[in-house]
Amino acid sequence: MHEGQIAAQAAPGARIARAGVIVPLVLIVSLFFLWGVANSLNDILIKQFKKAFELSDL
């Protein structure tokens, strides 16, 4: 046997996830990451917007 046959026999269909699951998983993980970034910047941006648009704390 040569290397190609050994590699094919070592993992006959051993996958981490199905092909249809990868895209939604990456989308959900990236959306949660972006949500966290936006949430952490919220306090900083509110102060900057108040300064830029001359808003008060009514």
N, CA, C and O atoms as CSV, one atom per row, in Angstrom:
chain,resi,resn,atom,element,x,y,z
A,1,MET,N,N,0.828,-1.189,0.000
A,1,MET,CA,C,0.000,0.000,0.000
A,1,MET,C,C,0.872,1.252,0.000
A,1,MET,O,O,1.949,1.272,0.596
A,2,HIS,N,N,0.408,2.260,-0.654
A,2,HIS,CA,C,1.136,3.525,-0.586
A,2,HIS,C,C,0.382,4.485,0.330
A,2,HIS,O,O,-0.670,4.132,0.864
A,3,GLU,N,N,0.907,5.684,0.514
A,3,GLU,CA,C,0.401,6.614,1.525
A,3,GLU,C,C,-1.054,7.012,1.303
A,3,GLU,O,O,-1.789,7.169,2.278
A,4,GLY,N,N,-1.489,7.178,0.082
A,4,GLY,CA,C,-2.866,7.584,-0.209
A,4,GLY,C,C,-3.874,6.560,0.278
A,4,GLY,O,O,-4.934,6.923,0.788
A,5,GLN,N,N,-3.554,5.298,0.125
A,5,GLN,CA,C,-4.469,4.260,0.579
A,5,GLN,C,C,-4.494,4.180,2.097
A,5,GLN,O,O,-5.552,3.940,2.678
A,6,ILE,N,N,-3.372,4.370,2.744
A,6,ILE,CA,C,-3.324,4.314,4.206
A,6,ILE,C,C,-4.129,5.460,4.803
A,6,ILE,O,O,-4.882,5.258,5.756
A,7,ALA,N,N,-3.977,6.661,4.251
A,7,ALA,CA,C,-4.713,7.820,4.765
A,7,ALA,C,C,-6.208,7.629,4.566
A,7,ALA,O,O,-6.998,8.015,5.428
A,8,ALA,N,N,-6.610,7.037,3.442
A,8,ALA,CA,C,-8.027,6.830,3.183
A,8,ALA,C,C,-8.599,5.773,4.124
A,8,ALA,O,O,-9.768,5.852,4.501
A,9,GLN,N,N,-7.802,4.800,4.502
A,9,GLN,CA,C,-8.291,3.753,5.378
A,9,GLN,C,C,-8.279,4.183,6.841
A,9,GLN,O,O,-9.022,3.625,7.649
A,10,ALA,N,N,-7.457,5.156,7.196
A,10,ALA,CA,C,-7.327,5.561,8.594
A,10,ALA,C,C,-8.590,6.263,9.093
A,10,ALA,O,O,-8.971,6.097,10.252
A,11,ALA,N,N,-9.232,7.035,8.240
A,11,ALA,CA,C,-10.414,7.784,8.672
A,11,ALA,C,C,-11.509,7.664,7.621
A,11,ALA,O,O,-11.690,8.580,6.818
A,12,PRO,N,N,-12.237,6.560,7.610
A,12,PRO,CA,C,-13.279,6.390,6.590
A,12,PRO,C,C,-14.577,7.109,6.970
A,12,PRO,O,O,-15.543,6.468,7.385
A,13,GLY,N,N,-14.600,8.415,6.832
A,13,GLY,CA,C,-15.818,9.158,7.144
A,13,GLY,C,C,-15.835,9.745,8.541
A,13,GLY,O,O,-16.898,10.101,9.049
A,14,ALA,N,N,-14.676,9.852,9.170
A,14,ALA,CA,C,-14.617,10.453,10.504
A,14,ALA,C,C,-14.552,11.966,10.349
A,14,ALA,O,O,-13.493,12.522,10.059
A,15,ARG,N,N,-15.675,12.622,10.541
A,15,ARG,CA,C,-15.741,14.075,10.434
A,15,ARG,C,C,-16.128,14.664,11.772
A,15,ARG,O,O,-16.803,14.025,12.579
A,16,ILE,N,N,-15.695,15.882,11.995
A,16,ILE,CA,C,-16.043,16.576,13.234
A,16,ILE,C,C,-17.507,16.988,13.196
A,16,ILE,O,O,-18.234,16.799,14.171
A,17,ALA,N,N,-17.941,17.553,12.069
A,17,ALA,CA,C,-19.330,17.991,11.917
A,17,ALA,C,C,-19.767,17.748,10.481
A,17,ALA,O,O,-18.946,17.645,9.569
A,18,ARG,N,N,-21.071,17.661,10.304
A,18,ARG,CA,C,-21.604,17.493,8.956
A,18,ARG,C,C,-21.409,18.773,8.161
A,18,ARG,O,O,-21.247,19.849,8.736
A,19,ALA,N,N,-21.426,18.658,6.864
A,19,ALA,CA,C,-21.160,19.800,5.991
A,19,ALA,C,C,-22.223,20.892,6.147
A,19,ALA,O,O,-21.893,22.073,6.039
A,20,GLY,N,N,-23.464,20.541,6.392
A,20,GLY,CA,C,-24.533,21.531,6.501
A,20,GLY,C,C,-24.566,22.258,7.825
A,20,GLY,O,O,-25.366,23.179,7.995
A,21,VAL,N,N,-23.723,21.876,8.772
A,21,VAL,CA,C,-23.741,22.475,10.099
A,21,VAL,C,C,-22.670,23.555,10.253
A,21,VAL,O,O,-22.795,24.424,11.116
A,22,ILE,N,N,-21.640,23.513,9.444
A,22,ILE,CA,C,-20.498,24.415,9.608
A,22,ILE,C,C,-20.895,25.876,9.393
A,22,ILE,O,O,-20.561,26.728,10.217
A,23,VAL,N,N,-21.592,26.177,8.315
A,23,VAL,CA,C,-21.940,27.572,7.997
A,23,VAL,C,C,-22.836,28.189,9.068
A,23,VAL,O,O,-22.527,29.286,9.532
A,24,PRO,N,N,-23.931,27.545,9.487
A,24,PRO,CA,C,-24.738,28.149,10.556
A,24,PRO,C,C,-23.973,28.300,11.870
A,24,PRO,O,O,-24.176,29.276,12.593
A,25,LEU,N,N,-23.108,27.359,12.180
A,25,LEU,CA,C,-22.327,27.446,13.410
A,25,LEU,C,C,-21.375,28.636,13.376
A,25,LEU,O,O,-21.274,29.378,14.353
A,26,VAL,N,N,-20.684,28.821,12.267
A,26,VAL,CA,C,-19.781,29.964,12.130
A,26,VAL,C,C,-20.565,31.264,12.182
A,26,VAL,O,O,-20.104,32.232,12.788
A,27,LEU,N,N,-21.727,31.311,11.569
A,27,LEU,CA,C,-22.558,32.512,11.586
A,27,LEU,C,C,-23.015,32.853,13.000
A,27,LEU,O,O,-22.947,34.015,13.402
A,28,ILE,N,N,-23.470,31.879,13.750
A,28,ILE,CA,C,-23.940,32.123,15.116
A,28,ILE,C,C,-22.789,32.557,16.020
A,28,ILE,O,O,-22.939,33.490,16.809
A,29,VAL,N,N,-21.644,31.889,15.910
A,29,VAL,CA,C,-20.490,32.252,16.742
A,29,VAL,C,C,-20.025,33.668,16.430
A,29,VAL,O,O,-19.727,34.436,17.344
A,30,SER,N,N,-19.959,34.023,15.143
A,30,SER,CA,C,-19.508,35.376,14.792
A,30,SER,C,C,-20.527,36.427,15.216
A,30,SER,O,O,-20.134,37.529,15.600
A,31,LEU,N,N,-21.817,36.127,15.161
A,31,LEU,CA,C,-22.824,37.088,15.613
A,31,LEU,C,C,-22.747,37.307,17.118
A,31,LEU,O,O,-22.883,38.440,17.580
A,32,PHE,N,N,-22.532,36.250,17.890
A,32,PHE,CA,C,-22.366,36.418,19.334
A,32,PHE,C,C,-21.102,37.229,19.643
A,32,PHE,O,O,-21.097,38.042,20.568
A,33,PHE,N,N,-20.043,37.011,18.877
A,33,PHE,CA,C,-18.819,37.792,19.076
A,33,PHE,C,C,-19.076,39.268,18.798
A,33,PHE,O,O,-18.673,40.127,19.582
A,34,LEU,N,N,-19.745,39.567,17.685
A,34,LEU,CA,C,-20.048,40.959,17.354
A,34,LEU,C,C,-20.987,41.592,18.364
A,34,LEU,O,O,-20.860,42.779,18.664
A,35,TRP,N,N,-21.925,40.823,18.893
A,35,TRP,CA,C,-22.838,41.305,19.923
A,35,TRP,C,C,-22.043,41.679,21.185
A,35,TRP,O,O,-22.303,42.712,21.802
A,36,GLY,N,N,-21.099,40.857,21.553
A,36,GLY,CA,C,-20.265,41.148,22.716
A,36,GLY,C,C,-19.398,42.385,22.518
A,36,GLY,O,O,-19.235,43.184,23.440
A,37,VAL,N,N,-18.843,42.546,21.322
A,37,VAL,CA,C,-18.036,43.735,21.031
A,37,VAL,C,C,-18.902,44.986,21.103
A,37,VAL,O,O,-18.495,45.985,21.696
A,38,ALA,N,N,-20.083,44.944,20.510
A,38,ALA,CA,C,-20.977,46.103,20.540
A,38,ALA,C,C,-21.412,46.414,21.967
A,38,ALA,O,O,-21.533,47.581,22.340
A,39,ASN,N,N,-21.645,45.388,22.754
A,39,ASN,CA,C,-22.065,45.584,24.142
A,39,ASN,C,C,-20.941,46.210,24.970
A,39,ASN,O,O,-21.207,47.050,25.830
A,40,SER,N,N,-19.722,45.823,24.729
A,40,SER,CA,C,-18.612,46.378,25.501
A,40,SER,C,C,-18.298,47.815,25.080
A,40,SER,O,O,-17.782,48.591,25.884
A,41,LEU,N,N,-18.598,48.178,23.840
A,41,LEU,CA,C,-18.363,49.545,23.372
A,41,LEU,C,C,-19.514,50.488,23.687
A,41,LEU,O,O,-19.398,51.694,23.470
A,42,ASN,N,N,-20.612,49.963,24.189
A,42,ASN,CA,C,-21.825,50.749,24.403
A,42,ASN,C,C,-21.591,51.947,25.320
A,42,ASN,O,O,-21.988,53.061,24.976
A,43,ASP,N,N,-20.963,51.752,26.467
A,43,ASP,CA,C,-20.750,52.844,27.412
A,43,ASP,C,C,-19.852,53.927,26.828
A,43,ASP,O,O,-20.091,55.117,27.037
A,44,ILE,N,N,-18.833,53.523,26.104
A,44,ILE,CA,C,-17.915,54.485,25.495
A,44,ILE,C,C,-18.630,55.292,24.414
A,44,ILE,O,O,-18.468,56.510,24.330
A,45,LEU,N,N,-19.420,54.608,23.590
A,45,LEU,CA,C,-20.088,55.294,22.489
A,45,LEU,C,C,-21.166,56.256,22.972
A,45,LEU,O,O,-21.361,57.308,22.362
A,46,ILE,N,N,-21.870,55.925,24.048
A,46,ILE,CA,C,-22.898,56.819,24.570
A,46,ILE,C,C,-22.280,58.144,24.989
A,46,ILE,O,O,-22.827,59.204,24.685
A,47,LYS,N,N,-21.149,58.099,25.683
A,47,LYS,CA,C,-20.467,59.330,26.091
A,47,LYS,C,C,-20.025,60.146,24.879
A,47,LYS,O,O,-20.172,61.368,24.863
A,48,GLN,N,N,-19.489,59.476,23.874
A,48,GLN,CA,C,-19.020,60.184,22.684
A,48,GLN,C,C,-20.176,60.790,21.893
A,48,GLN,O,O,-20.056,61.903,21.380
A,49,PHE,N,N,-21.288,60.073,21.789
A,49,PHE,CA,C,-22.452,60.613,21.082
A,49,PHE,C,C,-23.056,61.798,21.829
A,49,PHE,O,O,-23.519,62.756,21.211
A,50,LYS,N,N,-23.050,61.731,23.154
A,50,LYS,CA,C,-23.553,62.871,23.930
A,50,LYS,C,C,-22.712,64.115,23.670
A,50,LYS,O,O,-23.239,65.220,23.544
A,51,LYS,N,N,-21.403,63.922,23.592
A,51,LYS,CA,C,-20.517,65.047,23.315
A,51,LYS,C,C,-20.714,65.568,21.883
A,51,LYS,O,O,-20.814,66.775,21.663
A,52,ALA,N,N,-20.768,64.656,20.928
A,52,ALA,CA,C,-20.834,65.048,19.532
A,52,ALA,C,C,-22.158,65.728,19.178
A,52,ALA,O,O,-22.175,66.689,18.408
A,53,PHE,N,N,-23.260,65.237,19.734
A,53,PHE,CA,C,-24.574,65.780,19.386
A,53,PHE,C,C,-25.138,66.702,20.458
A,53,PHE,O,O,-26.299,67.108,20.395
A,54,GLU,N,N,-24.302,67.029,21.448
A,54,GLU,CA,C,-24.679,67.928,22.543
A,54,GLU,C,C,-25.991,67.495,23.205
A,54,GLU,O,O,-26.924,68.289,23.318
A,55,LEU,N,N,-26.055,66.241,23.639
A,55,LEU,CA,C,-27.247,65.689,24.291
A,55,LEU,C,C,-27.111,65.819,25.795
A,55,LEU,O,O,-25.999,65.848,26.323
A,56,SER,N,N,-28.234,65.896,26.483
A,56,SER,CA,C,-28.218,65.983,27.935
A,56,SER,C,C,-28.783,64.693,28.536
A,56,SER,O,O,-29.257,63.817,27.812
A,57,ASP,N,N,-28.728,64.587,29.862
A,57,ASP,CA,C,-29.181,63.378,30.556
A,57,ASP,C,C,-30.636,63.453,31.016
A,57,ASP,O,O,-31.041,62.625,31.832
A,58,LEU,N,N,-31.401,64.355,30.558
A,58,LEU,CA,C,-32.783,64.565,31.005
A,58,LEU,C,C,-33.220,63.466,31.894
A,58,LEU,O,O,-34.355,63.470,32.369
